[in-house]
Amino acid sequence: MAVQGSQRRLLGSLNSTPTAIPQLGLAANQTGARCLEVSISDGLFLSLGLVSLVENALVVATIAKNRNLHSPMYCFICCLALSDLLVSGSNVLETAVILLLEAGALVARAAVLQQLDNVIDVITCSSMLSSLCFLGAIAVDRYISIFYALRYHSIVTLPRARQAVAAIWVASVVFSTLFIAYYDHVAVLLCLVVFFLAMLVLMAVLYVHMLARACQHAQGIARLHKRQRPVHQGFGLKGAVTLTILLGIFFLCWGPFFLHLTLIVLCPEHPTCGCIFKNFNLFLALIICNAIIDPLIYAFHSQELRRTLKEVLTCSW
């Protein structure tokens, strides 16, 4: 498993392309530019990955245990947890292999390591893509439940949800395989960036529309009780804060990684962009942090899920 300095070879060769990285170092030396590089130790990677691995495994086990949670909404939440679990697991596996290789405790041929690295890259990339897709699917599900409440159970059925899940997984694996194979093509990187922006816009539009509808509903209730302004303003502020946190965490955790991809296309040889490239490990750590936060936002708010989680933790099967 090849490593370029302190950078891991995750997701193909994003951080070790022959046209970018060697020239970046030269440009930085020529200009005397000083880069702010946040060092992420292997121990921290392992810790974050293991926390996310355990947390998301508990979500999957909890939903699988309780038949009352076998609904389309929890199907998407379960698949989101599984995607985050794979993101964390692949990072933990890669970090462990790198540490074993560096310590001399693991000896393997270069061809074997190359194949293992490609497999880990495909798993990581496909789970990242599927995670973004399931975040979008959860937003769409919630939107339909609010704006088409009376028809929700006829629109969003469990068979349709399973079909959507299967389509997302297949598409994620196919596109991630193509991405790893053609990582050095500009079109591939642009497609990934456009996909991220599309998910961001989709989530923002849907959640803002849902917030507006909720505020209208609260305003209508307030009019009935002749307390229009205080109730409406208080509810709107709380909803706006919740929406800001939800979209803010999404953008903060995923945005830097896709900024990295964008800069590879726009300025692969510029010294300033080179400084950003050096923080690639930080961007991956933020994605793992998002995998830790997702269950707190989408799963653990459910009282029934929390109750079932207690049964899982006490082995009450």
Secondary structure, 3 states (H helix, E strand, C coil): CCEECCEECCCCCCCCCCCCHHHHHHHHHHHCCCCCCCCCCHHHHHHHHHHHHHHHHHHHHHHHHCHHHCCHHHHHHHHHHHHHHHHHHHHHHHHHHHHHHHHCCCCCCHHHHHHHHHHHHHHHHHHHHHHHHHHHHHHHHHHHHHHCHHHHHHHCCHHHHHHHHHHHHHHHHHHHHHHHHCCCCHHHHHHHHHHHHHHHHHHHHHHHHHHHHHHHHHHHHHHHCCCHHHHHHHHHHHHHHHHHHHHHHHHHHHHHHHHHHHHHHHCCCCHHHHHHHCCHHHHHHHHHHHHHHHHHHHCCCCHHHHHHHHHHHCCCC
